[in-house]
Amino acid sequence: MTGYRTGSNWSDLNELKCLLAYKKLEEAGFPRNMATELANGIALESKLSRSSVKAKIGNYKSVAGVTGHSNASQNTLSMYKNHGHLNSAQLQSLIESGKYS
């Protein structure tokens, strides 16, 4: 992927975790409060802010065409292009493979 801002906790692994969260939401029909719960978990693991993680999940929702325009990063666009066709189980396996650790 492309570079991340120096000093940021964003990485390909954290991008992928947010894509996984989006896919879980999509598969569940976007239930109320689920995005917050998923964002909380990712934020705790990654040391990213919950609001930043929620925004990233929202960017995936936008990139997928569910919502309107967003300011998705090149990293988000690239991750969706390369892995957006996968379902949540496949994304979980990819995360667990260590390829993006």
Secondary structure, DSSP 4 states (H G I P E B T S, - for coil): -----TT----HHHHHHHHHHHHHHHHTT--TTHHHHHHHHHHHHHT--HHHHHHHHHHHHHHTTSSS-----HHHHHHHHHHTTS-HHHHHHHHHTTTT-
